[in-house]
């Protein structure tokens, strides 16, 4: 049977084709992307097929973006994907976009990469600025001609809005802080409190949470 190309598979089952002209393509060191440059990645579909692609993850729209032949393609049916291996990092499909897997195991930890665009304000007379529009959420990353536009518009800055999520007994919940985390483990409260106090665990630190979840998995053995 003839092997299908990654673009054929993406066009048919995974993505919608939205080209960007080469002269307008800017993809490096963009704050709204997870990686500073596109990563050589492996896409495993739920059918079992595996393909290679250059990928990055856009945080304001929470969508995986493919780079090929200096054109960008946007994933559409992300639920057709089982796992995306981006270097040593793993991404799995979620209800919206993808979660990055930080810790695997009976207790699993994920990060939902998200960001919002904040209006930095327009300059007025006498050097003052106004931000009367407040925080503006940009709902599209498309230019007026329909092509993907990854560059952040002028007068906007990227504000991180990512969440950490934990899967316990098959249920995924957002981690909101110490008290909520401890309620997930009513039989291990004392051990976890001691660990958190001893290690001064910060609940907005990926590395701290990863070590804490690994500790939880050790307790369950």
N, C-alpha and C positions, 0 to 999 in steps of 0.2 A: 504493500500500500504506500502511495507517495506521501511523504512527510509534508505537512502544511507549514508554511512560514509563520513566524510570530505575528506579522502584520495581518495575515489571513485569519488567524485565530482571533486576534484582538478585534478585527473588523466584524467578524461574524458573531462572536460570543462575548467578548470582554470589553471592548472599547468602541468609541465612536471616533471617526477620523476627522480631526480638525487641524489642518496644516497652518503653519506660521511661516511667512516668507523669511528667508535667511537673513536679509539685511536688518530685520526687526527683532531677531532672536537674541535675547539676552537671558542667560540661564545661570551664570556663576555668581555665587555669594549673594543670593537674594534672601532677605530676612524671612520671607514667607515660605521658604522651602526648608525642609528638615536638614538636608545635606548641602554643603557649599557647592557641590557639583553633582552631576548625574552619576549614579552608581551602576556599574555592571552587575546585574542582578539575575536571579533565577526565579521564574514564575511557575509555580506548580498549580495546575488546574484541578478541580474536583474530579475530573475524568481520569486523572492520573498522568496526563501529558505534562511535560516539562519543557520550558522554553527560556532562552536567554534574552535579556533586554536591558537597555540603559534607562534607569528609572530615578525619579525623585518624588517627594510627597509634598503637595501644596497644602498649607495649613489653614488658610482662610476659608477655602472651600472643602477642605478635607478630602482631597482626591489625588489618586496616583496619576502621575504624568510620565509618559514614555517619550524618549528622544531617539529618533532614528533618521539618518540622512539629513540632519539639520532641520528636521520638522518635529513638531510636538503632537502627540496623540493623547486623548483623554480617556481614561477608563470609564466605561459606562456601567456594564454589568459586573461590578466588583464581586458579587456573590458567586460568580462562576470560578473564582480563585480560591484555592485551599490555603496556600502559604506563599509569601513573597520573601525570598532570601536576598537581602541587600547587604553584601559583604558578610559580616558576622552578625548582622541584626535581622530579626524576623518580624514580619508584619502579617496579620491575619485579618480577614474581612470582618467588619462590624456592621451594625445597622446603618450607620453613617460612616462612609470611608473605611479606614483601616485602623486597627490598634497595633502598636509595637509591643512585642512580647519582651518584658524585662526579666521575668522569672517564670520558668515552667515548673509544673509539679502539681500535687494535690491542691495546694494553694498557689494560684498563679497571679502574677502582677503584670499589668499593662499600662501603657501611657497612650492617651488619646491626644495626639498632636493637634492643637487648635490655636488659632490666633485671630485677632480682630484688627481692623484698621482704624486708627484714631486720627481724627482731623486735628492737625497741628495748629490750625487757626490762620486767618488771613491778616496780613500786615495792614494796619491802619495809619492814620496821620500820627505824627509825634512818636513814631516807633513802637506804638502799642499793638497788641494783637487781640483778636477776638476768637473765642471758641464757642460761640453761642449755639452752634450746631451740636455741641457736645460730642459724645463718642458716636461715630458714624460706622455702621456695619455695611461693608460692601458685599452684596449678595451674589455678585458675578465676577468671574475673572476673565471675561471675554471682552475683546475690543468691539468697536462698533461694526466691524465687518464680519464678526462671528468667529474670528480666530482667537486662540488662547493668548492671553496677554499676562505673563507672569510678573511683569515689572510692577512694583508698587507705585501708584499714582503720586504725583508731587503733592506736597502739603498733607501727606498722610504718613504715619509711622506704624510699624507692626508691633502690636502688644500681645505678648504670649498669654494664652487663655487655656493652656493644656490641663487635662485632668489625669489623675492616677486612678486606676480601677483594679479591684481585686476580685478574683473568682474563688468562692468558697462553696463547697457542696454543689457545684454546678451553677451557682448564681453569681452574676457579676454586679458589683456595686461600686460607686464612686467613693474614693477615700476622702472624707471631709476633715478628719482630724483624729486625735488620740482616742477620745471617748467613743466615737463611732467605730473605730477600728477594734477596740477592745470588746465591744458588744458582739462582734462577730465570732469571738472565741470565749464564750462564757466559762468553759472548763479550764482555760489556760490563762486566765486574767492575771494571776499572781506572777507567773513566769514571764509573761509579756511585759507587765509593768516594771519588773526588775530589769529586764533587758533594755527597755526604752529609757529608763532612768540612768542605767549604767553607761549606755552608749549615746545619751543625749540625742536621741533620734529626732530628726527634723522631718515632718510629714510633707514638706514640699521639696524634699531632696530625693532624686531618683536613686542615688546610691544608698542612702540611708534606708529607704523603703525596701529596696531590693535585699539588703542584708536582713532586715526585719522579717520579710516574707520567707527567706531561706531558713531563718531561725524557726519560724512557724512550721515549715515542712519537716525540720529536724524533730520537733516536738511530736509530730503525728506518726513518727516511725514506731 
